[in-house]
Amino acid sequence: MNSQYRVVVIGGGVVGASVLYHLAKFGWTDVVMLERRRLASGSSWHAAGGIHALNADPNMASLQAYTIDLLSEIEKESGQNIGLHMTGGLTLAGTPERWEWLQANYRIFQSIGIDDCELLSPEEAQRRCPIMSTDGVLGAMWADREGYIDTTGTVQAYATAAKKRGAEYYEETKVEELIQTDDGWQVITDKGTITCEHVVNAAGLWAKQVGRMAGVELPVSPLKHHYLITDTVPEVAEAEFEMPMTVDLEGFTYMRQDQKGVLVGIYEVDHEHWAMDGAPWNYGEELFQEQLDRIENELTLGFERYPSIQNVGIKTWVNGAFTFAPDGNPLVGPVPGKRGYWSACAVMAGFLQGGGVGKTLAEWMIHGEPEADAWPMDVARFGDFAQNKRYIRETTGQFYSRRFVMTYPNEQLPAGRPLKMAPAHDAMTDAGCKWGVSWDLEVPLYFAPKGFEETPTLKRSNAHDIVADECKVIREGVGLMDISGFSRFEVSGPNAEVWLDKVMASKLPAPGRAKLAPMLGENGRLKGDLTVLNWGDGTWWIMGSYYLRAWHMRWFDDHMIDGVNVQDLGEEYCGFAVVGPKSQAVVEKLAEQDISGLKFMGCRDFDIGLVRARVARMSVTGEKGYEINCRYGDHIKLRRMLLEAGADEGIRECGFNAMLSTRLEKSFGIWSAEFTQLYTPGMTGMDRWIDWDKNFVGKEAAVAERDGNGPAQIQVTLEVDADDADASGYEPVWAGGERVGFVTSGGYGHYTGKSLAMALVNRDKAAPGTELSVHVVGVEMPARVVAPSPYDPQGKAMRG
Ligand SMILES: Cc1cc2nc3c(=O)[nH]c(=O)nc-3n(C[C@H](O)[C@H](O)[C@H](O)COP(=O)(O)OP(=O)(O)OC[C@H]3O[C@@H](n4cnc5c(N)ncnc54)[C@H](O)[C@@H]3O)c2cc1C
């Protein structure tokens, strides 16, 4: 072992070994992995080794598809047998809603390029898995690339393949302390000290402690998990083919063949956390006693699904632990505020996600950006609030116990909520507000009559008409909307303007003006769909999506220069938007200064009644509107005053669902849908805001796109002939049977009375009037490209 390396990877489980392999593969060979015991001494040794292509999150499904394709490659490269059994797999649907969901997902997988799936009748599913009872099964999805592997063999294969490419790894070497230096890290081990530029925390069950060694509190916890392996099952032994990996979602179990018996794993509704502060250091290759009382119900369902296992013995019980982040996705990437400290932990399914995690992290370290959109697993998607132990317990527990439970797009889950509430929260609840959550903050969805409960559904819900009324108020009268759920950063200091001019690709606004500002990565892809406000007093604001606060702050810090101070105002400022043709009349009643001169995209400080406010004349709804930003302590008063002042105009409170419907009618894109790190200015129309005459981050790549052949796909607005459901995102778009794009977001345009979607489609299918089709909840519906902004295309209303 040398005393210096470029990278030290801590942990020799499947994730650490995959990181090591990918670093070496992409050209960094001065890298070492340290394992305190033997390879695969954490969760990895006792995993069930199942590999599934399918995941409800399309980004995670892509990650899994990459990993599955990689497995045979590393087997070949390393010469290490990984016991790969590509049996194919079944996912069963046991309720009509689930069957509908599976059919919808089948189409979404097509959109992301997972084409080796098919939908099956219960009879056909049973033919492929003859030991299964079809009781209650309404249909199934088959995927070719599913099966299982030998877990320790796989970890060994990654490590051996990495070594063949020049990387090193050492077993029986425990990292005990980490010390940050000016140019990297000192890694103190029980075998000596190593200095390095980068440290990767791939410590699995011990990730919490290895985080704390660097002063990092990661939102991760282990939970326990059972599977059993049966003795020989005669029907399995006699079958001429292997049983497929079978997931019974309504039964909470997965099953695969294990020699001549089967392995049945259980996602436990009555879940149990373990060692929330990290596994004990003396914990090794041990298991917990099985806890049958906790899993009785799921076990019974499993034995009913596979009746033949009722007559055979159980050879092995495994009750082990593995780790989860609050949303179940891995925690990957550069940890904010800790230069050279990288996270590769909380990987719930290391054997089907580990390859993708290793690739993503290695690209990130070497090139500064991963190829894929890493947002869903980015360690910076959580803020400090997620370090709270109870928050971690509630959210990880909820994710685990609902792993196989269907979550509807309009469903609100309770874990870790309510946490942060804007001051007027309770008054708004009394007024009927139904709440959603963005990051840690409760955000208003809509205002309903007393006693109203929204029914979870894949289609239009019973809140449809309520939201329609709110949209009408916004378009014809005046609505009041709590906009605490926007992010606000203040930029100040002598070099504030210079810095903003460099990180934003657009022209900067003049004093007293606001401007839409795309922010690009060095690779020319989007990093933000922001609004920059120039208050004219030397301070500037950047406004954007609230849930991106830590992510954007990391970006700002990484691109910081002297003489600039960027402050996240998310704990200090909140506010209300007054929107609609009568908005001016309401705000005018309260403004102590003349507000009639504040033009569209103007911004200025005003006294709104008793509140000192920073006001901007803009609105995401495409209507005339005023965003009134106030200090947290003024929120209640501001709301009261605006409601009183607006009473004569019929002011009504509205929520984000109406905002989403109205923005769709204006073809205004939003982050995580129309705009992501994967898309470019040319694809999304963001190029119209770029100032090509100046220098900005990502200019070279943006110019190359502008002067090249143009993007293959561009953003369009679609009108869909849907009746009781709307597109939501990732549904395929077809032209005469050929897949020509996919939906980025969709919904009902209540005021225009149209089902609308935004989509990325091939350029030759982007002209208004082009007839296409879209799958909506699994059913193909005619659709056509329409000119952008079906409502008020000239933008008269918002400028008015
Ligand atoms: C019962 C069960 C069934 C499962 N089934 C599946 C499945 O079918 N498919 C699937 O994909 N996943 C499955 N999993 C999950 C899978 O096991 C984990 O996702 C995976 O093992 C995580 O790998 P890891 O490398 O992140 O962590 P670990 O395997 O925990 O590895 C971390 C390693 O880091 C080492 N380490 C920690 N601290 C230090 C230190 N300070 N110095 C040096 N070394 C250190 C540890 O000794 C350990 O070897 C299952 C898990 C369980 C419990």
The ligand as an SDF file (V2000), in Angstrom:
LIG
                    3D

 53 58  0  0  0  0  0  0  0  0999 V2000
  -31.3660   -9.6310    3.0300 C   0  0  0  0  0  0  0  0  0  0  0  0
  -30.9270   -8.7420    1.9210 C   0  0  0  0  0  0  0  0  0  0  0  0
  -31.2540   -9.0410    0.6100 C   0  0  0  0  0  0  0  0  0  0  0  0
  -30.8370   -8.2150   -0.4190 C   0  0  0  0  0  0  0  0  0  0  0  0
  -31.1600   -8.5280   -1.7190 N   0  0  0  0  0  0  0  0  0  0  0  0
  -30.7050   -7.7610   -2.7320 C   0  0  0  0  0  0  0  0  0  0  0  0
  -30.9630   -8.1160   -4.0740 C   0  0  0  0  0  0  0  0  0  0  0  0
  -31.6070   -9.1070   -4.3500 O   0  0  0  0  0  0  0  0  0  0  0  0
  -30.4590   -7.3090   -5.0450 N   0  0  0  0  0  0  0  0  0  0  0  0
  -29.7390   -6.2010   -4.7710 C   0  0  0  0  0  0  0  0  0  0  0  0
  -29.3040   -5.5100   -5.6960 O   0  0  0  0  0  0  0  0  0  0  0  0
  -29.5190   -5.8330   -3.5040 N   0  0  0  0  0  0  0  0  0  0  0  0
  -29.9770   -6.5760   -2.4850 C   0  0  0  0  0  0  0  0  0  0  0  0
  -29.7250   -6.2140   -1.1840 N   0  0  0  0  0  0  0  0  0  0  0  0
  -29.0730   -4.9220   -0.9390 C   0  0  0  0  0  0  0  0  0  0  0  0
  -27.5710   -5.0080   -1.1260 C   0  0  0  0  0  0  0  0  0  0  0  0
  -27.0710   -5.9500   -0.2510 O   0  0  0  0  0  0  0  0  0  0  0  0
  -26.9620   -3.6500   -0.8680 C   0  0  0  0  0  0  0  0  0  0  0  0
  -27.5720   -2.6810   -1.6700 O   0  0  0  0  0  0  0  0  0  0  0  0
  -25.4860   -3.6340   -1.1810 C   0  0  0  0  0  0  0  0  0  0  0  0
  -24.8420   -4.7240   -0.6070 O   0  0  0  0  0  0  0  0  0  0  0  0
  -24.8480   -2.3540   -0.6920 C   0  0  0  0  0  0  0  0  0  0  0  0
  -23.4870   -2.4250   -0.9680 O   0  0  0  0  0  0  0  0  0  0  0  0
  -22.4520   -1.3790   -0.3910 P   0  0  0  0  0  0  0  0  0  0  0  0
  -21.1810   -1.6390   -1.0620 O   0  0  0  0  0  0  0  0  0  0  0  0
  -23.0310   -0.0300   -0.4630 O   0  0  0  0  0  0  0  0  0  0  0  0
  -22.3800   -1.6660    1.1710 O   0  0  0  0  0  0  0  0  0  0  0  0
  -21.7970   -2.8780    2.0030 P   0  0  0  0  0  0  0  0  0  0  0  0
  -22.0230   -4.1620    1.3320 O   0  0  0  0  0  0  0  0  0  0  0  0
  -22.3270   -2.7270    3.3780 O   0  0  0  0  0  0  0  0  0  0  0  0
  -20.2510   -2.6340    1.9650 O   0  0  0  0  0  0  0  0  0  0  0  0
  -19.6010   -1.6550    2.7090 C   0  0  0  0  0  0  0  0  0  0  0  0
  -18.1970   -2.1710    3.0080 C   0  0  0  0  0  0  0  0  0  0  0  0
  -17.4680   -1.1210    3.5850 O   0  0  0  0  0  0  0  0  0  0  0  0
  -16.6050   -1.6650    4.5490 C   0  0  0  0  0  0  0  0  0  0  0  0
  -16.2470   -0.5950    5.4710 N   0  0  0  0  0  0  0  0  0  0  0  0
  -17.0960    0.1540    6.2130 C   0  0  0  0  0  0  0  0  0  0  0  0
  -16.4230    1.0520    6.9550 N   0  0  0  0  0  0  0  0  0  0  0  0
  -15.1330    0.8980    6.6470 C   0  0  0  0  0  0  0  0  0  0  0  0
  -13.9450    1.5380    7.0930 C   0  0  0  0  0  0  0  0  0  0  0  0
  -13.9950    2.5080    8.0130 N   0  0  0  0  0  0  0  0  0  0  0  0
  -12.7700    1.1270    6.5710 N   0  0  0  0  0  0  0  0  0  0  0  0
  -12.7170    0.1500    5.6430 C   0  0  0  0  0  0  0  0  0  0  0  0
  -13.8100   -0.5130    5.2180 N   0  0  0  0  0  0  0  0  0  0  0  0
  -14.9960   -0.1360    5.7000 C   0  0  0  0  0  0  0  0  0  0  0  0
  -17.4340   -2.7550    5.1730 C   0  0  0  0  0  0  0  0  0  0  0  0
  -16.6550   -3.7170    5.8450 O   0  0  0  0  0  0  0  0  0  0  0  0
  -18.1810   -3.3060    3.9680 C   0  0  0  0  0  0  0  0  0  0  0  0
  -17.5310   -4.4130    3.3920 O   0  0  0  0  0  0  0  0  0  0  0  0
  -30.1210   -7.0410   -0.1320 C   0  0  0  0  0  0  0  0  0  0  0  0
  -29.8200   -6.7360    1.1900 C   0  0  0  0  0  0  0  0  0  0  0  0
  -30.2060   -7.5660    2.2110 C   0  0  0  0  0  0  0  0  0  0  0  0
  -29.8810   -7.2010    3.6080 C   0  0  0  0  0  0  0  0  0  0  0  0
  1  2  1  0
  2  3  1  0
  2 52  2  0
  3  4  2  0
  4  5  1  0
  4 50  1  0
  5  6  2  0
  6  7  1  0
  6 13  1  0
  7  8  2  0
  7  9  1  0
  9 10  1  0
 10 11  2  0
 10 12  1  0
 12 13  2  0
 13 14  1  0
 14 15  1  0
 14 50  1  0
 15 16  1  0
 16 17  1  0
 16 18  1  0
 18 19  1  0
 18 20  1  0
 20 21  1  0
 20 22  1  0
 22 23  1  0
 23 24  1  0
 24 25  2  0
 24 26  1  0
 24 27  1  0
 27 28  1  0
 28 29  2  0
 28 30  1  0
 28 31  1  0
 31 32  1  0
 32 33  1  0
 33 34  1  0
 33 48  1  0
 34 35  1  0
 35 36  1  0
 35 46  1  0
 36 37  1  0
 36 45  1  0
 37 38  2  0
 38 39  1  0
 39 40  1  0
 39 45  2  0
 40 41  1  0
 40 42  2  0
 42 43  1  0
 43 44  2  0
 44 45  1  0
 46 47  1  0
 46 48  1  0
 48 49  1  0
 50 51  2  0
 51 52  1  0
 52 53  1  0
M  END
$$$$
